[in-house]
Amino acid sequence: MKLKHTLAAIGMIAFGASSAFAGTLDDVKARGMLKCGINTGLIGFAFTDEKGNWKGFDVAYCQALAAAVVGDANKVEYTSLTGKTRFPALSSGEIDVLSRNTTWTFSRDVDLKFTFLGVNYYDGQGFIAPRSLGVSSVKDLDGASICIQTGTTTELNLAEYFRLNGISYEPVPIETNEEARTNYLAGRCDSYTTDASGLAASRASFDNPSDHVILPEIISKEPLGPLVRHGDDQWADIGRWVLNVLIIADEKGFTGADAVKAAESADPEINRILGLDGDYGAMLGLDKNWAARAIAANGNYGEIFEQYLGEKTDVNLARGLNAQWTQGGILYAPPFR
């Protein structure tokens, strides 16, 4: 009897913890607005246009999620967050989802109790330095001063990699990408390290991008993706499958314009996504057209990538690992069925 009572008590504690933030979908619907945490500013990922509207690769995910849940991609309240402030904002319920260049790690998943919804960008940590410094490798940075965002995996990776390779450095702690950009261009640090995609985005904003070289070494795995709190499986399922339908639509060549038409397709999986075969939306607590709206918001994954990060943009990133699994990359979504 004592064991049963103990197990029951543990069960009640677990239930209380897991249900603390349950009902996010109801909250978002009642509010008529999605609260999304994003970067403080990073070209390609999260930036404001000339009218002050937020745009970018990570912003587009927020808009797709809002379109799916409240029916309007514009119904998003954005909160700009640093590496230090992003997790408290999510834990406290200040935001419903975090879509901010965030690496999926064990401790964030297990200890901080966040649910990552998938990988929307496969990245790795790199380094940038002025061409005039004359370095061609990270190992040439022995004794260099390096700008590093605090509260990030890059801070830990930097210390670990340099220690393992017997390289000394002087850390220059910063909190935002803009602060890193300012300090780096002012010569207060010899190099800046962050995700390689972030380095490409930062270099695109420089007056003379060709004066700066991104060093060849990638020293870590950085699977980036959106995340929510533990304890609300329905909300996590919705966020996960919004990302997945964008990836599947890219694989199938199904565009945002196609989603607006929402016409019957010869592809059974597309018909399921569009709600023309079965009612998968009901399983999520949404209507039949949720996925069509998500794709129509900014297009499929590939369209979003090309618009904000691709080789025709200032960021100038190839799809690389983020190409579909059928095209030499590792981007892959589970079946929609």
Number of C-alpha atoms within 10 A of each C-alpha: 6 7 8 9 10 11 12 12 12 12 12 12 12 13 12 13 13 15 14 13 18 18 14 20 21 13 13 16 14 10 12 16 20 28 22 27 30 29 25 17 21 23 24 28 25 23 19 13 10 6 6 8 9 18 18 23 26 29 23 24 27 32 25 29 31 30 26 27 30 22 21 19 23 16 19 21 14 17 17 14 20 22 20 14 13 22 22 13 18 20 18 11 14 14 22 25 27 27 25 27 25 25 24 22 16 11 10 16 15 11 9 14 15 22 20 24 22 19 23 24 23 21 22 20 21 24 24 24 25 19 13 9 13 10 15 15 13 21 14 12 20 14 11 15 19 25 26 24 24 17 17 16 19 22 17 12 17 21 14 13 14 16 12 8 10 10 16 15 16 13 18 19 17 18 19 20 22 14 13 25 18 13 20 21 17 10 11 14 21 22 28 24 22 25 26 22 24 22 22 23 22 22 22 18 14 13 9 9 14 11 12 17 21 21 17 13 15 15 17 16 15 23 18 23 23 28 28 26 28 22 21 18 19 16 22 23 13 23 25 22 20 26 26 24 24 29 23 25 26 21 20 12 13 19 19 24 14 17 23 14 10 19 12 14 14 8 9 14 18 24 16 20 26 26 21 18 15 13 16 21 19 12 12 19 14 17 16 22 21 27 32 27 28 30 35 23 27 21 26 29 28 22 20 22 26 18 17 24 24 18 14 12 15 18 22 17 19 14 20 14 15 21 21 20 13 10 13 12 14 14 21 18 20 10 9 14 10
